[in-house]
């Protein structure tokens, strides 16, 4: 039969004439993925964040009806946890007033309030049918039922209308359970309990970020809640997107609340990785992951919540924990047959393998993720996976030819999404591309990628903002490779200042150590040796205090400090550091990675300095073979291995082989960077050394003049490399018996060495050459100065020990031939 609606103004009617409005019976009350209700009226499964359906609405209906009948709500609790526990345990409050309620009605209400959804009525229709009286008993209790019927009608109207407003209050309280005063205090205490010197600063950064994230989430969720009165598709998408973001927030807070020292180290990066919630408002249809059918939604949502937990563990540096969770998830979703979810899990699974130093496994899982994402038409995950494959195949495994092919897929995927619509994915591509090009020595292209990424990151909110630091660092690395040390140093310092401003780093945080390593490298290039040494040691101390002795992040500082120690003549210390760096690089990046090759070559040059030429040759020949396997025969990254081999062959008396190696290195650099690039100057000076050793003095002079012109144009008149060029020129003029031309060049080189603390062996060489030039001039007045210069050079070479033994022996031989006559000249 047709039943009239009951409103607050209608006359009382018997239960058999009362039915729920069509909006309650004919259509679902709850959109999948959107949280409705208010805490006091919510079903236990809603309070726990599980999937909801019409049986959840039954529970809410019966809570309201119970309250109308008895004057109190059935369950009480001061918090959501307490309220949910009371409902799950069936602990009901005693009625405040006696009500003459038919037993059948009481049983129906109590059944609708059961904790397990399957124990309630199968539908709202079934519940309302049970509430309606049987025909045979209608007249017997019509008086009592009139009041009950009215209450039912009022309850139906109340539930339908009151929810729209009350659910907004719920969302604020729901957020409070995730990031409220109590959990905030517990998290703060956990940070400080680690006793780490950077814990307080890390807490300030984390608390500030999470407070802002929570405030924005609350505002947007309230707006979406209010807007959903018109049941617009956009407002529902916004709400669903925000709920997904809340899962990630909850997972991050769960990890932070139990923070250990490792978690505190990674905490600023963890909270920075939270996806911005403003995207849910600005473009909710873009911010949502693909949505499953309603039948699959509870399982998919549960899996995505677990995935958020795994991601939080990974961001906290707990890569084994993340792998354990993603491995279990892959088992859990078997048979679900929902490809977008499979792609999401495989993506994180592959990424975690990469971070755990297992690039081969990472590649395998990422390709599976790619196929699943393409099958599920999940373009966002497709783009993310291509970016990760660039990192694994190019950076981690150094398979450059293959990585260069993957670039086209990654660019196409990001272009399909829209660079401005998905800036966090676009900036990630710029970052991966810049790093890939830098490894290959394609410096101008790397510069463009880092610059474009920096511009996009600076104007973007959310997860892209922390990448500003990475892009500044990337540009610094480009400038360093271009031998523009002042600019590189300024960029590293800008990156550090930005990170402090954004609270990404603190002065005691180990992540600062990686930037200090970069700064120290440029200080060394600028001849500020003591500053460089102090900075390298500070970098290493920060890392060793916070991380395991074989942690991957220690390799670069160890390698660079080894280079400085080698320049100082401390060969055994240098050897120990190179060996340790090499072992870490081989384990974390693989045997053929360019970083591994650098450490192997450095170890070989310690053997060169120790005059163990066979060992030096073996190390550097192996280094060349490894880098060729990694980046190919034509990459400029072969330059350093070829230069090292050239110097070794020259010292071993094989100048023709040395010239071949060095000429090949020069050709590779010129092909990649142009014939007038300053990056070629080091090889040009090495070739001039071969010319000097073989008597080709004019050729050496020409080379040294070219290197000087390029270095002065790129680095200024007083750079350390200019001092090397001037020494090269001075020696060439001396070899051509032109001491008058040599003297001003060598005096200028000596002034540069006096201003900055460069390689003492090179400084001693300049003093020795200048002494020779002064001695060979026709005017005898310079010989006293020459004597002082010889003593100075000899002292510096003796301080270098074994590394400068050949140069020391050469100086002593010259001294024995010439200095005995000094006293006669003076008289």
URVENBEL-V345622 format. One record per residue. SS is DSSP state (h for helix, s for strand, l for the rest). PSI is psi in whole degrees, -180 to 180 (999 if undefined). NEAR is the number of other C-alpha atoms within 10 Angstrom. Layout:
BEGIN
ss | psi | near
SS | PSI | NEAR
SS | PSI | NEAR
END
This chain:
BEGIN
ss | psi | near
l | 160 | 4
l | 136 | 6
l | 136 | 11
l | 153 | 13
l | 154 | 15
l | 125 | 24
l | -179 | 16
l | -16 | 13
l | 1 | 7
l | 157 | 12
l | 149 | 9
l | 148 | 19
l | 160 | 18
l | 161 | 19
h | -30 | 24
h | -12 | 17
h | 5 | 17
l | 122 | 22
l | 159 | 23
l | 153 | 21
l | 158 | 17
h | -32 | 9
h | -23 | 10
h | -29 | 19
h | -41 | 15
l | -15 | 11
l | 154 | 10
l | 143 | 12
l | -28 | 17
l | 119 | 16
l | 138 | 15
l | 135 | 20
l | -13 | 23
l | 133 | 20
l | 122 | 24
l | 172 | 24
l | -178 | 26
l | 152 | 23
h | -45 | 23
h | -23 | 21
h | 1 | 26
l | 147 | 25
l | 154 | 30
h | -39 | 27
h | -32 | 18
h | -42 | 19
h | -28 | 21
l | -1 | 12
l | 17 | 17
l | 176 | 16
l | 149 | 19
l | 157 | 23
l | -163 | 17
h | -27 | 19
h | -27 | 22
h | -38 | 26
h | -35 | 24
h | -47 | 27
h | -48 | 26
h | -42 | 23
h | -44 | 26
h | -31 | 26
h | -46 | 26
h | -40 | 25
h | -41 | 25
h | -43 | 22
h | -41 | 18
h | -35 | 17
h | -37 | 23
h | -6 | 18
l | -4 | 16
l | 157 | 19
l | 154 | 21
l | -31 | 24
l | 148 | 23
l | 157 | 18
l | 139 | 14
l | -18 | 7
l | 167 | 15
h | -39 | 21
h | -45 | 13
h | -40 | 13
h | -46 | 21
h | -37 | 24
h | -42 | 19
h | -42 | 19
h | -42 | 23
h | -34 | 17
h | -4 | 12
l | 27 | 15
l | 101 | 13
l | 148 | 15
l | 150 | 13
l | 142 | 12
l | 145 | 15
l | -23 | 12
l | 152 | 10
l | 135 | 9
l | 136 | 12
l | 78 | 13
l | 130 | 14
l | 140 | 14
h | -37 | 9
h | -38 | 13
h | -44 | 18
h | -43 | 15
h | -40 | 13
h | -43 | 19
h | -44 | 23
h | -36 | 18
h | -39 | 19
h | -17 | 26
l | 8 | 30
l | 149 | 20
l | -38 | 21
l | 121 | 16
h | -37 | 21
h | -16 | 9
h | -6 | 12
l | -174 | 22
l | 149 | 21
l | -21 | 14
l | 166 | 15
h | -35 | 22
h | -45 | 16
h | -39 | 12
h | -47 | 21
h | -34 | 20
h | -41 | 16
h | -33 | 16
h | -27 | 23
l | 144 | 19
l | 153 | 20
l | 148 | 12
h | -40 | 8
h | -23 | 7
h | 6 | 9
l | -46 | 15
h | -28 | 11
h | -30 | 9
h | 23 | 12
h | -32 | 16
h | -47 | 11
h | -35 | 14
h | -21 | 24
h | -45 | 16
h | -42 | 18
h | -42 | 25
h | -41 | 23
h | -43 | 22
h | -40 | 23
h | -46 | 26
h | -44 | 25
h | -37 | 20
h | -44 | 26
h | -48 | 24
h | -39 | 19
h | -47 | 17
h | -43 | 21
h | -39 | 17
h | -43 | 12
h | -30 | 14
h | -40 | 18
h | -39 | 18
h | -41 | 16
h | -30 | 19
h | -26 | 21
h | -38 | 22
h | -35 | 16
h | -45 | 21
h | -41 | 22
h | -42 | 17
h | -34 | 18
h | -42 | 20
h | -37 | 17
h | -34 | 18
h | -24 | 15
h | -45 | 20
l | 81 | 22
l | -176 | 14
h | -42 | 11
h | -47 | 12
h | -33 | 17
h | -46 | 19
h | -41 | 12
h | -40 | 13
h | -42 | 23
h | -45 | 21
h | -39 | 15
h | -40 | 20
h | -51 | 26
h | -29 | 19
h | -18 | 13
l | -23 | 16
l | 8 | 12
l | 143 | 19
l | -22 | 13
l | 4 | 20
h | -43 | 23
h | -45 | 16
h | -39 | 20
h | -40 | 26
h | -45 | 22
h | -43 | 13
h | -45 | 22
h | -48 | 24
h | -43 | 18
h | -45 | 12
h | -46 | 17
h | -36 | 19
h | -46 | 14
h | -42 | 12
h | -45 | 20
h | -42 | 20
h | -44 | 13
h | -42 | 15
h | -46 | 23
h | -45 | 20
h | -47 | 13
h | -36 | 19
h | -36 | 25
h | -43 | 20
h | -44 | 16
h | -37 | 23
h | -47 | 25
h | -42 | 17
h | -23 | 17
h | -3 | 19
h | -30 | 12
h | 4 | 8
l | 32 | 12
l | 149 | 11
h | -38 | 11
h | -44 | 17
h | -36 | 23
h | -42 | 22
h | -41 | 23
h | -46 | 30
h | -44 | 26
h | -41 | 25
h | -45 | 25
h | -38 | 27
h | -38 | 21
h | -42 | 23
h | -34 | 20
h | -33 | 22
h | -46 | 21
h | -43 | 24
h | -46 | 23
h | -40 | 19
h | -42 | 20
h | -45 | 26
h | -38 | 22
h | -41 | 18
h | -44 | 20
h | -34 | 28
h | -22 | 18
l | 32 | 14
l | 134 | 22
l | -173 | 18
h | -40 | 19
h | -42 | 15
h | -43 | 24
h | -38 | 28
h | -41 | 25
h | -4 | 22
h | -47 | 27
h | -39 | 26
h | -33 | 23
h | -52 | 23
h | -29 | 26
h | -24 | 23
l | -8 | 19
l | 127 | 19
l | 136 | 21
l | 137 | 19
l | -16 | 25
h | -26 | 18
h | -27 | 20
h | -32 | 28
h | -44 | 20
h | -37 | 12
l | 70 | 15
h | -30 | 22
h | -21 | 17
h | -29 | 16
h | -17 | 25
l | 141 | 19
l | 161 | 18
l | 139 | 17
l | 136 | 16
l | 169 | 17
l | 155 | 11
h | -34 | 14
h | -30 | 9
h | -12 | 13
h | -46 | 17
h | -43 | 18
h | -38 | 17
h | -44 | 22
h | -41 | 20
h | -41 | 15
h | -40 | 20
h | -32 | 19
h | -42 | 19
h | -35 | 20
h | -39 | 24
h | -37 | 23
h | -42 | 25
h | -41 | 30
h | -39 | 29
h | -41 | 30
h | -39 | 25
h | -44 | 24
h | -25 | 23
l | 2 | 26
l | 3 | 22
l | 72 | 19
h | -41 | 23
h | -40 | 15
h | -41 | 18
h | -43 | 26
h | -39 | 22
h | -42 | 13
h | -41 | 19
h | -33 | 25
h | -44 | 15
h | -38 | 12
h | -40 | 20
h | -35 | 15
h | -42 | 9
h | -36 | 12
l | 2 | 17
l | 134 | 10
l | -8 | 7
l | -32 | 12
l | 48 | 10
l | 99 | 19
h | -37 | 21
h | -40 | 27
h | -43 | 28
h | -41 | 24
h | -42 | 27
h | -44 | 23
h | -44 | 28
h | -35 | 27
h | -49 | 27
h | -37 | 24
h | -46 | 29
h | -43 | 29
h | -43 | 28
h | -38 | 29
h | -42 | 24
h | -44 | 24
h | -27 | 18
l | 7 | 19
l | 29 | 18
l | 72 | 20
h | -34 | 25
h | -45 | 15
h | -38 | 16
h | -46 | 25
h | -45 | 23
h | -48 | 14
h | -34 | 22
h | -37 | 29
h | -38 | 19
h | -39 | 17
h | -41 | 28
h | -46 | 26
h | -41 | 18
h | -40 | 23
h | -40 | 25
h | -40 | 17
h | -35 | 14
l | 5 | 18
l | 41 | 14
l | 86 | 19
h | -33 | 20
h | -45 | 21
h | -37 | 24
h | -48 | 28
h | -41 | 25
h | -41 | 22
h | -41 | 30
h | -41 | 25
h | -43 | 26
h | -35 | 23
h | -37 | 28
h | -42 | 29
h | -46 | 24
h | -52 | 29
h | -40 | 22
h | -57 | 28
h | -47 | 25
h | -38 | 22
l | -9 | 23
l | 35 | 28
l | 81 | 19
h | -40 | 22
h | -44 | 13
h | -42 | 13
h | -39 | 20
h | -27 | 16
h | -37 | 11
h | -27 | 17
h | -42 | 20
h | -39 | 11
h | -44 | 16
h | -44 | 23
h | -44 | 18
h | -40 | 13
h | -42 | 23
h | -38 | 25
h | -38 | 14
h | -41 | 12
h | -42 | 18
l | 116 | 13
l | -43 | 17
l | -26 | 14
l | -31 | 15
l | 68 | 18
h | -30 | 22
h | -33 | 23
h | -38 | 23
h | -43 | 28
h | -35 | 29
h | -39 | 18
h | -45 | 27
h | -40 | 23
h | -46 | 24
h | -42 | 24
h | -45 | 28
h | -44 | 27
h | -40 | 27
h | -44 | 23
h | -36 | 21
h | -43 | 22
h | -34 | 22
l | -3 | 22
l | 14 | 23
l | 78 | 20
h | -42 | 22
h | -40 | 16
h | -41 | 15
h | -40 | 25
h | -46 | 22
h | -43 | 15
h | -47 | 23
h | -39 | 28
h | -45 | 19
h | -41 | 16
h | -39 | 27
h | -44 | 25
h | -43 | 13
h | -43 | 22
h | -36 | 24
h | -27 | 14
l | 11 | 11
l | 137 | 17
l | 174 | 17
h | -150 | 18
h | -19 | 19
h | -24 | 25
l | -46 | 20
l | -20 | 21
h | -13 | 21
h | -44 | 23
h | -43 | 23
h | -39 | 18
h | -40 | 27
h | -41 | 24
h | -42 | 23
h | -44 | 26
h | -36 | 27
h | -40 | 29
h | -38 | 26
h | -48 | 26
h | -37 | 21
h | -45 | 19
h | -26 | 16
l | 4 | 21
l | 32 | 21
l | 73 | 23
h | -39 | 23
h | -44 | 17
h | -41 | 19
h | -45 | 27
h | -42 | 24
h | -39 | 15
h | -42 | 22
h | -40 | 25
h | -36 | 19
h | -41 | 16
h | -42 | 22
h | -43 | 23
h | -41 | 14
h | -42 | 17
h | -38 | 19
h | -43 | 15
h | -42 | 11
l | 1 | 17
l | 30 | 21
l | -38 | 24
l | 165 | 25
l | 164 | 22
l | -21 | 14
l | 1 | 17
l | 137 | 21
l | -25 | 24
l | -25 | 20
h | -28 | 20
h | -36 | 26
h | -38 | 19
h | -36 | 19
h | -36 | 24
h | -43 | 26
h | -44 | 25
h | -44 | 26
h | -38 | 29
h | -42 | 26
h | -35 | 27
h | -40 | 21
h | -43 | 25
h | -29 | 24
l | 3 | 22
l | 10 | 21
s | 69 | 17
h | -45 | 22
h | -40 | 16
h | -42 | 15
h | -45 | 24
h | -47 | 19
h | -40 | 12
h | -41 | 23
h | -45 | 26
h | -37 | 19
h | -43 | 18
h | -48 | 26
h | -38 | 22
h | -41 | 16
h | -43 | 20
h | -44 | 22
h | -27 | 17
h | -23 | 11
h | -19 | 17
l | 166 | 17
l | 155 | 11
l | -20 | 14
l | 23 | 16
l | 143 | 15
l | -32 | 19
l | -15 | 22
h | -16 | 25
h | -48 | 27
h | -48 | 23
h | -39 | 28
h | -44 | 25
h | -45 | 28
h | -38 | 25
h | -35 | 27
h | -40 | 29
h | -40 | 25
h | -44 | 21
h | -36 | 17
h | -44 | 24
h | -29 | 21
l | -2 | 19
l | 8 | 25
l | 74 | 19
h | -39 | 24
h | -39 | 14
h | -42 | 13
h | -44 | 25
h | -46 | 22
h | -44 | 15
h | -42 | 22
h | -43 | 29
h | -41 | 19
h | -44 | 19
h | -42 | 28
h | -44 | 27
h | -41 | 19
h | -44 | 23
h | -44 | 29
h | -39 | 19
h | -41 | 15
h | -30 | 24
h | -16 | 23
l | 161 | 21
l | -27 | 21
l | 5 | 24
l | 144 | 25
h | -36 | 26
h | -40 | 23
h | -42 | 27
h | -38 | 29
h | -46 | 25
h | -39 | 30
h | -43 | 29
h | -40 | 27
h | -41 | 29
h | -39 | 28
h | -36 | 30
h | -22 | 27
h | -41 | 26
h | -39 | 21
h | -47 | 20
h | -28 | 21
l | 6 | 19
l | 26 | 19
l | 77 | 14
h | -33 | 19
h | -43 | 13
h | -41 | 17
h | -43 | 25
h | -43 | 23
h | -46 | 14
h | -46 | 23
h | -28 | 26
h | -40 | 18
h | -40 | 17
h | -42 | 30
h | -43 | 26
h | -40 | 16
h | -45 | 21
h | -31 | 25
h | -42 | 17
h | -33 | 15
h | -52 | 24
h | -2 | 23
l | 169 | 18
l | -24 | 14
l | 14 | 16
l | 141 | 21
h | -12 | 23
h | -10 | 26
h | -12 | 27
h | -50 | 24
h | -42 | 21
h | -41 | 27
h | -40 | 24
h | -44 | 24
h | -44 | 27
h | -39 | 28
h | -45 | 28
h | -39 | 24
h | -46 | 27
h | -37 | 20
h | -46 | 20
h | -31 | 15
l | 2 | 14
l | 27 | 11
l | 67 | 14
h | -31 | 21
h | -41 | 14
h | -41 | 16
h | -44 | 24
h | -39 | 23
h | -47 | 15
h | -46 | 21
h | -36 | 27
h | -39 | 20
h | -43 | 18
h | -44 | 25
h | -42 | 23
h | -41 | 18
h | -42 | 21
h | -43 | 26
h | -37 | 17
h | -38 | 12
h | -32 | 17
h | -6 | 19
l | 156 | 13
l | -21 | 13
l | 20 | 13
l | 140 | 16
h | -21 | 25
h | -12 | 22
h | -10 | 23
h | -37 | 25
h | -43 | 18
h | -38 | 24
h | -43 | 23
h | -39 | 24
h | -40 | 24
h | -35 | 27
h | -36 | 26
h | -41 | 24
h | -43 | 25
h | -44 | 20
h | -39 | 19
h | -26 | 15
l | 8 | 13
l | 8 | 14
l | 69 | 16
h | -38 | 22
h | -42 | 16
h | -41 | 15
h | -43 | 28
h | -44 | 22
h | -44 | 15
h | -46 | 24
h | -37 | 27
h | -40 | 17
h | -45 | 17
h | -42 | 28
h | -44 | 24
h | -44 | 17
h | -43 | 19
h | -41 | 28
h | -39 | 16
h | -37 | 10
h | -34 | 16
h | -8 | 19
l | 170 | 14
l | -19 | 16
l | 27 | 18
l | 157 | 22
h | -37 | 23
h | -33 | 25
h | -38 | 23
h | -39 | 27
h | -39 | 25
h | -42 | 28
h | -40 | 24
h | -40 | 27
h | -46 | 29
h | -45 | 27
h | -43 | 29
h | -38 | 30
h | -43 | 29
h | -40 | 22
h | -42 | 20
h | -28 | 18
l | 11 | 15
l | 46 | 14
l | 67 | 16
h | -29 | 23
h | -39 | 16
h | -30 | 15
h | -38 | 27
h | -53 | 22
h | -33 | 15
h | -45 | 21
h | -33 | 28
h | -40 | 19
h | -43 | 18
h | -40 | 27
h | -35 | 21
h | -39 | 13
h | -43 | 22
h | -34 | 24
h | -30 | 12
h | -38 | 12
l | 147 | 18
s | 93 | 18
l | -165 | 23
l | 119 | 21
h | -27 | 20
h | -41 | 23
h | -40 | 20
h | -41 | 25
h | -37 | 26
h | -43 | 25
h | -46 | 28
h | -41 | 27
h | -46 | 26
h | -41 | 27
h | -40 | 29
h | -44 | 24
h | -43 | 24
h | -44 | 26
h | -38 | 24
h | -36 | 22
h | -8 | 18
l | 153 | 17
l | -35 | 10
l | 129 | 9
h | -9 | 13
h | -17 | 13
h | -5 | 15
h | -30 | 21
h | -41 | 17
h | -38 | 13
h | -39 | 23
h | -44 | 19
h | -40 | 13
h | -38 | 21
h | -45 | 24
h | -41 | 17
h | -49 | 15
h | -41 | 25
h | -41 | 23
h | -42 | 14
h | -41 | 20
h | -38 | 26
h | -35 | 16
h | -25 | 16
h | -18 | 21
h | -137 | 16
h | -34 | 17
h | -34 | 24
h | 22 | 22
h | -43 | 16
h | -45 | 13
h | -38 | 19
h | -44 | 23
h | -38 | 13
h | -44 | 12
h | -44 | 21
h | -40 | 15
h | -42 | 11
h | -43 | 14
h | -43 | 17
h | -29 | 10
h | -29 | 10
h | -39 | 13
h | -21 | 17
h | -22 | 10
h | -5 | 10
h | -42 | 15
h | -37 | 9
h | -41 | 8
h | -42 | 11
h | -41 | 10
l | 999 | 5
END
